[in-house]
Amino acid sequence: MSTHFTPAWWMPGRHLQTILPRYFRPGFKVAYHREVITTEDDDFLDLAWAQPAQPDKPLVIILHGLEGNIDSFYAKGMMKALQQSGLDAVLMHFRNCSGEVNRQPRAYHSGETEDLGFLIRTLQQRFGQRPLAAVGFSLGGNVLAKYLGEQGEKSGLSAAAVVSAPHDLSSSCQVIRKSLGKIYQHYLLGRMKKSMARKLPQLQDTLALNEQQLRNINDLWDFDNQVTAPLHGFTDAEDYYLKSSAKPYLKRIATPTLIIHAEDDPMLAPEAVPRPEDVSHAVDLRVSKRGGHVGFISNKGLFGVEFWLEKAVPEFFAKQLGQS
């Protein structure tokens, strides 16, 4: 099993591991079929099903990161890798992330696990005893880890993998606000404000925020304090971070779960790195010295690139789901 990660010799730095992978596969595409399902609160979830489908194989749910989607390099790369390893896959777009504005005022956040639970129940009803697994990246990893801890033995999943998750949201927010000259904050905020701007007409009765006020937010904590928290029923940003962080739930995980984290992650605080005493016996904890944020690029030959996550995660699932 691919237990240990070693960064490419020409790409050891945490910022290079974080930023460069998205540029390594120009034109990389994955075939998928879109399905829209209606939620219990009369909204919808936009799903991307891997094609060709493999209905006789275990099915893996993919959860993307903050403002990600099926075109995120790690999401489509993992979908392809899962297919090649003999598994089926479906990506769940969080609300408002598929390009179509969701109907209800609320969107998604780091601790919102109801939509994932609804999808799992839907798949169970549709496919009966078909084994289900899930892999979550960054924010999607926090959602998945929190869900697993909340549900314990009743997760409905046979295996799970959590990659580069901000298990401690408050401290990680402070890191993003400062890291690499605030470049990460600027990038994420730009995407978050663009996404929220599409929803402003729906929020007039819910959130006291106009387009100019949204445009003037230039700090991640301020965005969560003015938008994320009040929109989803939290007192303020710190209340949101406290109640949504997955770290307190890690010891309650009963599903066999692989947690992958890098100590040099430039977008997460040291407090977000799980320690052995933080997790349950069901967790296979792999913390490497290097790897960046959802990077983990190793060598293939002298100058070739290998996406290590696309090897380690499918291998873990194959072992847990009896496909090896």
HELIX and SHEET records of a PDB file:
HELIX    1   1 ARG A   14  ILE A   19  1                                   6    
HELIX    2   2 LEU A   20  TYR A   23  5                                   4    
HELIX    3   3 PHE A   73  GLN A   84  1                                  12    
HELIX    4   4 GLU A  114  PHE A  127  1                                  14    
HELIX    5   5 LEU A  139  GLN A  151  1                                  13    
HELIX    6   6 GLY A  152  LYS A  154  5                                   3    
HELIX    7   7 LEU A  169  LYS A  199  1                                  31    
HELIX    8   8 LEU A  200  LEU A  203  5                                   4    
HELIX    9   9 GLU A  211  ARG A  215  1                                   5    
HELIX   10  10 LEU A  220  PHE A  223  1                                   4    
HELIX   11  11 ASP A  224  THR A  228  3                                   5    
HELIX   12  12 ALA A  229  LEU A  231  1                                   3    
HELIX   13  13 ALA A  237  SER A  244  1                                   8    
HELIX   14  14 LYS A  247  ARG A  252  5                                   6    
HELIX   15  15 PRO A  270  ALA A  272  5                                   3    
HELIX   16  16 PRO A  276  ASP A  278  5                                   3    
HELIX   17  17 LEU A  309  GLN A  320  1                                  12    
SHEET    1   A 8 TYR A  32  THR A  38  0                                        
SHEET    2   A 8 PHE A  44  ALA A  50 -1                                        
SHEET    3   A 8 ASP A  88  HIS A  93 -1                                        
SHEET    4   A 8 LEU A  59  LEU A  63  1                                        
SHEET    5   A 8 LEU A 132  PHE A 137  1                                        
SHEET    6   A 8 ALA A 159  VAL A 163  1                                        
SHEET    7   A 8 THR A 257  ALA A 262  1                                        
SHEET    8   A 8 VAL A 283  SER A 288  1                                        
SHEET    1   B 2 ILE A 297  LYS A 300  0                                        
SHEET    2   B 2 GLY A 304  PHE A 307 -1                                        
END                                                                             
